[in-house]
Amino acid sequence: MYISAETLDDVLRRLLPKLLKSKTQVAATRGKTREIFGVLLHISNPRARLSRTEKKGTLFSCLGELLWYLARTNDLGFISYYAPQYRNDSEDGLTIRGAYGPRLYDLRGNDQIANIIRLLRKHPSSRRAVIQIFDADDLSRDHREVPCTCTLQFVVRSRRLDMLSSMRSNDAIVGLPHDVFAFTMIQEIVARALNISLGSYRHVVGSMHLYSKDVTAAREYLKEGWQPKVAMPRMPLGNPMESITRLLRAEGEIRRGGIVNLAQLDLDPYWRDLGRLLQIYKHFRNDERERIASLKGEMKSRVYDPYIEKKRQTAPKPAPDVLKPPQLSFMYDRCSQELP
């Protein structure tokens, strides 16, 4: 099956009805599913990576998962802060064995991101720029969590970076939107590092499936109607690696309860907005609605407004006996080396 569309929502609105009608039902490890085997999705505008609906308008867990990858860590505490369901996948209560970050940056000592950037700078027409995620060792014995992603392939054509993600398995409701967000962000990061334009994104899946428990959610999503087609802002020109390093340092302090003055960081407004989103998520967890409203007013891009407002309106009420984490003052010194 092949679906080509401009945005993530366009793809989901064509994919979900087909899954709902699928007669192939599989009793998988994590529950019963409706399945289509062999699917290729094409998104012509990879920046339109966020759903604009109430049902699937997920931003904060997507951003947290991306930063978890970029931080090169398998730490459970990091990712469960944004996506608590990961706690079910840990074998030791501390780490996630199949975490993508260490595989992207240190698979048997190989920094795969750096390798494909170096390769495409030297040989732009290469077909070898492939990152391996799924590993032979994943089948050596039973594991609680095995990567669904097999490979990520990057090709440069007409000075544009196209990308193809190959998945052995993909959950259409939860997994697919998160994967599209993270992988197209990595695609744009690599494009900026190569100083070329962003091309299109392709996502090939062996078992594309919909869990029985998510059938109602899929139908509710389809009932919402069409939303405006809005893409994330363009990533700033220039190699983004130093900005990512600064953002990751800020993320760690924010997640641990610290106060980060983003205005003092040497960051483009694009990256500063992502830092504010991390602060907004912390205030959401702490039920600090006024602070969410204040940060919303500081955002450079208005693309994120619906996601911020949803968090402001749904911030949970903490139990009276729960103490909020101590607020630690923190400020970074400006890095001495400027971005190229």
C-alpha positions as CSV (number, residue, x, y, z in Angstrom):
1,M,0.0,0.0,0.0
2,Y,1.3,3.5,-0.9
3,I,0.1,6.8,0.5
4,S,1.5,10.1,-0.5
5,A,0.4,13.4,1.1
6,E,1.7,16.7,2.2
7,T,1.4,16.5,6.0
8,L,1.3,13.9,8.8
9,D,-2.5,14.5,9.3
10,D,-3.1,14.0,5.6
11,V,-1.3,10.6,5.8
12,L,-3.2,9.6,9.0
13,R,-6.6,10.4,7.5
14,R,-5.9,8.1,4.6
15,L,-4.2,5.3,6.6
16,L,-6.5,4.9,9.6
17,P,-9.7,4.1,7.5
18,K,-7.7,1.3,5.7
19,L,-6.6,-0.1,9.0
20,L,-10.1,0.0,10.5
21,K,-11.3,-2.0,7.5
22,S,-8.5,-4.5,7.6
23,K,-9.6,-8.1,7.9
24,T,-6.1,-9.2,9.0
25,Q,-6.1,-9.5,12.8
26,V,-3.0,-10.5,14.7
27,A,-2.7,-11.4,18.3
28,A,0.6,-9.6,18.9
29,T,2.7,-9.5,22.1
30,R,1.2,-6.3,23.3
31,G,-2.4,-7.0,22.3
32,K,-4.7,-7.7,19.4
33,T,-4.2,-5.6,16.2
34,R,-5.6,-4.9,12.8
35,E,-2.7,-5.1,10.4
36,I,-1.7,-4.1,6.9
37,F,1.6,-5.7,5.8
38,G,3.9,-3.7,3.5
39,V,3.1,0.0,3.6
40,L,5.0,3.0,2.2
41,L,4.1,6.5,3.4
42,H,5.4,9.6,1.7
43,I,5.3,13.1,3.3
44,S,6.2,15.8,0.8
45,N,6.5,18.5,3.6
46,P,8.5,16.9,6.5
47,R,8.1,20.1,8.6
48,A,4.4,19.4,8.7
49,R,5.3,16.7,11.2
50,L,2.8,17.7,14.0
51,S,-0.9,16.7,14.0
52,R,-3.2,19.7,14.3
53,T,-6.0,17.8,15.9
54,E,-7.2,17.6,19.5
55,K,-6.9,13.8,19.5
56,K,-3.4,13.5,18.2
57,G,-2.0,17.0,18.8
58,T,1.0,15.6,20.6
59,L,4.1,17.8,20.8
60,F,5.8,17.6,24.2
61,S,6.3,13.8,24.4
62,C,7.6,14.0,20.8
63,L,10.1,16.7,21.6
64,G,11.2,14.9,24.8
65,E,11.7,11.6,22.9
66,L,13.8,13.4,20.2
67,L,16.0,15.1,22.8
68,W,16.4,11.7,24.5
69,Y,17.8,10.4,21.2
70,L,20.0,13.4,20.7
71,A,21.4,13.1,24.2
72,R,22.8,9.7,23.3
73,T,21.4,8.1,26.4
74,N,19.4,5.1,27.4
75,D,18.4,6.6,30.8
76,L,14.8,5.6,31.8
77,G,14.4,8.6,34.1
78,F,14.9,11.0,31.2
79,I,12.3,9.5,28.8
80,S,9.7,8.5,31.4
81,Y,9.5,12.2,32.4
82,Y,8.0,12.8,29.0
83,A,6.6,9.4,28.2
84,P,5.8,7.4,31.4
85,Q,4.8,4.3,29.3
86,Y,8.5,3.6,28.8
87,R,8.7,2.3,32.4
88,N,7.0,-0.9,31.1
89,D,9.9,-1.5,28.7
90,S,12.8,-1.4,31.2
91,E,14.5,-4.6,32.1
92,D,16.4,-3.2,35.1
93,G,14.3,-0.2,36.2
94,L,17.1,2.2,35.2
95,T,17.6,2.0,31.4
96,I,15.9,1.1,28.1
97,R,17.9,-1.5,26.3
98,G,16.7,-0.7,22.9
99,A,17.1,3.1,23.2
100,Y,17.9,4.7,19.9
101,G,20.4,7.4,21.1
102,P,23.3,5.0,21.9
103,R,22.6,3.2,18.6
104,L,22.6,6.4,16.6
105,Y,25.8,7.7,18.2
106,D,27.8,4.7,19.5
107,L,26.8,1.4,17.8
108,R,29.9,-0.7,18.4
109,G,31.9,2.5,18.7
110,N,30.5,4.1,15.6
111,D,28.9,7.6,15.6
112,Q,26.5,6.9,12.8
113,I,25.2,10.4,12.5
114,A,28.7,11.9,12.1
115,N,29.6,9.1,9.7
116,I,26.7,9.8,7.3
117,I,27.3,13.5,7.4
118,R,31.0,13.0,6.6
119,L,30.1,10.6,3.8
120,L,27.6,12.8,2.1
121,R,29.9,15.8,2.3
122,K,32.5,13.9,0.4
123,H,30.2,11.9,-1.9
124,P,26.9,13.7,-2.2
125,S,25.5,11.0,-4.6
126,S,26.3,8.1,-2.3
127,R,23.7,5.4,-1.6
128,R,25.6,4.2,1.5
129,A,24.4,6.8,4.0
130,V,22.5,4.3,6.1
131,I,22.1,4.2,9.8
132,Q,21.4,0.9,11.5
133,I,19.1,0.7,14.5
134,F,17.8,-2.9,14.7
135,D,20.8,-5.1,15.5
136,A,21.4,-8.9,15.2
137,D,21.9,-9.0,19.0
138,D,18.2,-8.0,19.4
139,L,17.2,-11.6,18.5
140,S,19.9,-13.3,20.6
141,R,17.3,-13.8,23.4
142,D,14.0,-12.5,24.5
143,H,14.0,-8.8,25.4
144,R,11.2,-6.6,26.8
145,E,11.8,-3.9,24.2
146,V,13.3,-4.3,20.7
147,P,13.6,-1.4,18.3
148,C,10.8,-1.1,15.7
149,T,13.1,0.9,13.4
150,C,15.5,-1.1,11.2
151,T,17.4,1.6,9.3
152,L,17.4,5.3,8.3
153,Q,18.7,6.1,4.8
154,F,19.7,9.5,3.6
155,V,20.2,10.5,-0.1
156,V,21.1,13.9,-1.6
157,R,19.3,14.6,-4.9
158,S,19.2,18.0,-6.6
159,R,20.8,19.6,-3.5
160,R,17.9,18.3,-1.3
161,L,18.1,15.7,1.4
162,D,15.6,12.9,1.2
163,M,15.1,10.3,3.9
164,L,13.7,6.8,4.1
165,S,13.0,5.1,7.4
166,S,12.5,1.4,7.4
167,M,10.4,-0.1,10.2
168,R,9.7,-3.8,11.0
169,S,6.6,-2.7,12.9
170,N,4.7,0.5,13.6
171,D,1.7,1.4,15.7
172,A,-0.4,3.9,13.7
173,I,-1.9,5.8,16.7
174,V,1.0,6.3,19.1
175,G,4.2,5.1,17.4
176,L,3.8,6.6,13.9
177,P,3.3,10.3,14.9
178,H,6.3,10.1,17.3
179,D,8.5,8.4,14.8
180,V,7.7,10.9,12.0
181,F,8.4,13.8,14.3
182,A,11.8,12.5,15.5
183,F,13.0,11.2,12.2
184,T,12.1,14.3,10.1
185,M,13.8,16.4,12.8
186,I,16.9,14.3,12.4
187,Q,16.5,14.7,8.6
188,E,16.4,18.4,8.9
189,I,19.4,18.5,11.3
190,V,21.4,16.5,8.8
191,A,20.3,18.7,6.0
192,R,21.4,21.8,7.9
193,A,24.8,20.2,8.7
194,L,25.2,19.5,5.0
195,N,24.0,23.1,4.1
196,I,21.4,21.8,1.7
197,S,17.6,22.0,1.5
198,L,15.2,19.6,3.1
199,G,13.6,17.1,0.7
200,S,10.8,14.7,1.3
201,Y,10.3,11.9,3.8
202,R,9.4,8.3,3.2
203,H,8.4,5.8,5.9
204,V,8.2,2.1,4.9
205,V,6.7,-0.4,7.4
206,G,6.4,-4.2,7.4
207,S,3.6,-4.5,10.0
208,M,1.5,-1.4,10.1
209,H,-1.1,-2.0,12.7
210,L,-3.8,-0.6,14.9
211,Y,-4.3,-2.0,18.4
212,S,-7.9,-3.0,19.3
213,K,-7.7,-0.8,22.3
214,D,-7.1,2.2,20.0
215,V,-10.0,1.6,17.6
216,T,-12.2,4.1,19.3
217,A,-9.4,6.7,19.4
218,A,-8.8,6.2,15.7
219,R,-12.5,6.8,14.9
220,E,-12.7,9.9,17.1
221,Y,-9.6,11.3,15.3
222,L,-11.3,10.8,11.9
223,K,-14.4,12.6,13.2
224,E,-12.6,15.8,14.1
225,G,-12.5,17.1,10.6
226,W,-9.7,18.9,8.7
227,Q,-7.4,21.3,10.4
228,P,-5.2,24.1,8.9
229,K,-2.0,22.8,7.2
230,V,0.7,24.4,9.3
231,A,4.3,23.4,9.4
232,M,7.0,23.9,12.0
233,P,9.3,26.9,11.3
234,R,12.4,26.2,9.2
235,M,15.5,25.2,11.2
236,P,18.1,28.1,11.1
237,L,20.8,27.9,8.5
238,G,24.2,26.7,9.6
239,N,25.4,23.6,11.4
240,P,22.9,23.0,14.3
241,M,25.1,20.8,16.5
242,E,26.3,23.5,18.9
243,S,22.7,24.8,19.4
244,I,21.6,21.2,20.1
245,T,24.3,20.8,22.7
246,R,23.2,24.0,24.5
247,L,19.5,23.0,24.3
248,L,20.3,19.6,25.8
249,R,22.1,21.2,28.7
250,A,19.1,23.4,29.3
251,E,16.8,20.4,29.0
252,G,18.6,18.6,31.8
253,E,18.4,21.5,34.2
254,I,14.8,22.2,33.4
255,R,13.8,18.5,33.9
256,R,15.7,18.4,37.2
257,G,13.8,21.4,38.5
258,G,16.3,24.1,37.8
259,I,15.6,27.6,36.4
260,V,17.2,28.3,33.1
261,N,17.3,31.9,31.7
262,L,16.9,31.2,28.0
263,A,17.4,34.8,27.1
264,Q,21.0,34.4,28.3
265,L,21.7,31.5,26.0
266,D,23.4,32.1,22.6
267,L,20.5,30.5,20.7
268,D,18.5,31.4,17.7
269,P,14.8,32.0,18.4
270,Y,14.0,28.7,16.8
271,W,15.9,26.8,19.4
272,R,14.9,29.1,22.2
273,D,11.2,28.3,21.4
274,L,12.0,24.6,21.9
275,G,13.6,25.5,25.3
276,R,10.4,27.4,26.3
277,L,8.3,24.4,25.3
278,L,10.4,22.3,27.8
279,Q,9.8,25.0,30.5
280,I,6.0,24.9,29.7
281,Y,6.0,21.2,30.1
282,K,7.6,21.5,33.5
283,H,5.0,24.1,34.6
284,F,2.3,21.8,33.3
285,R,3.5,19.0,35.5
286,N,3.6,21.4,38.4
287,D,0.2,22.9,37.7
288,E,1.6,26.4,37.2
289,R,-0.9,27.7,34.7
290,E,0.0,31.4,34.9
291,R,3.6,30.6,34.1
292,I,2.5,28.6,31.0
293,A,0.5,31.7,29.9
294,S,3.5,34.0,30.4
295,L,5.8,31.7,28.4
296,K,3.3,31.4,25.6
297,G,3.5,35.2,25.2
298,E,7.3,35.0,24.8
299,M,7.2,32.4,22.0
300,K,8.6,33.6,18.7
301,S,6.5,31.2,16.6
302,R,2.7,31.0,16.9
303,V,2.7,27.5,15.4
304,Y,2.9,26.0,18.9
305,D,0.0,28.0,20.5
306,P,-2.6,25.3,20.3
307,Y,-0.4,22.8,22.0
308,I,0.6,25.2,24.7
309,E,-3.0,26.3,25.3
310,K,-4.0,22.6,25.6
311,K,-1.4,22.1,28.3
312,R,-2.5,25.3,30.1
313,Q,-6.1,24.2,30.2
314,T,-5.4,20.6,31.3
315,A,-2.6,21.1,33.8
316,P,-3.2,18.5,36.6
317,K,-3.9,19.5,40.2
318,P,-1.1,18.1,42.4
319,A,-2.0,16.4,45.7
320,P,-1.7,18.7,48.7
321,D,1.0,16.6,50.3
322,V,3.2,16.5,47.2
323,L,6.1,18.9,47.4
324,K,7.3,20.5,44.2
325,P,11.0,20.1,43.4
326,P,13.4,22.8,44.7
327,Q,14.0,25.6,42.2
328,L,17.7,25.9,41.4
329,S,19.1,29.0,39.9
330,F,21.1,28.3,36.7
331,M,22.6,30.3,34.0
332,Y,25.0,29.3,31.2
333,D,28.1,31.2,30.1
334,R,28.1,32.1,26.5
335,C,30.1,29.6,24.5
336,S,33.3,31.0,23.1
337,Q,33.0,29.4,19.7
338,E,30.4,30.9,17.4
339,L,28.3,28.8,15.0
340,P,29.7,28.5,11.5
